[in-house]
Amino acid sequence: MVDIKSGKPRRRAANDAADEPSAQAEAFEIPGDPDRKGFAEEELRQAIELMFFAYRDMTKGPDEMLATMGLGRAHHRVIHFIGRNPGITVAALLTLLRITKQSLARVLREVMERDLVLQRQGTEDRRQRQLFLTPAGGVLEAQLSAVQQENLARAFAGVEAAALDGWREVLWSMLDAEDRDRLQNAHERRQRHGEQHTAKPEKTARK
C-alpha cells in the first residue's frame, strides 16, 4: 500500500489483510465438494438468477405504489400477512416474518398511524395483541395483491399445467417443515371459515 501523504509504499500492518477483498472472502468457508445432488453448478447458478429477476419484477409494482405513500417492502409483508391471517397475534407475526422485535414494532407503529392496521386484545388471552386490517388497509392490500396476481396470471397462462405443478412443487420443497405446516393450516382454516381480511368498521378502537 502507498502512504497518501508521502507517496511512498508503507509497511503493511498486521490487520491490513482484513481490509482486502480476498481476505474478506477467505473468511467464508466454501466447501471443496458441495453437495449439489448431481446438478451442475452452472444450472443452479442460473436458477438463482431466475429467482432474483422474478422476485425483482414481482415486487416492482407494489414497491412503486408503496413508495408514493412513503412505505416500503417491510410494510407490504406486514399488511399481506395480517390480511391473510386476520387476528394474528404480534408474537405469531414475529415468528412468521423472522425479524427483530424492534423492526416489527417500527413497521406496526407506522401502519397503525396511517389507519391501515388496528390492534385488539386477544379474545381468549387478553395479554395477547391481535392484528387486523382496517377497511383502508384491506383496500390497499387488495390493490397491491392485484398487481402481483396479474403478473402471476400472465406467467401461468404461458406454461402447461404440468410445468405449473412442478413450479409449485419446487417452491414447496424449498420451505422448512414449520412453514409448510403453517401454510397448510392457514389454507385449511380459510376453507373452513372463509375469513374476512378486514376488521368490522364498528370495532376499530385500538387498545
Beta strands, then each sheet from edge to edge (+ up, - down):
strand 1: 88-89
strand 2: 117-121
strand 3: 129-133
sheet 1: 1+ 3- 2+
end
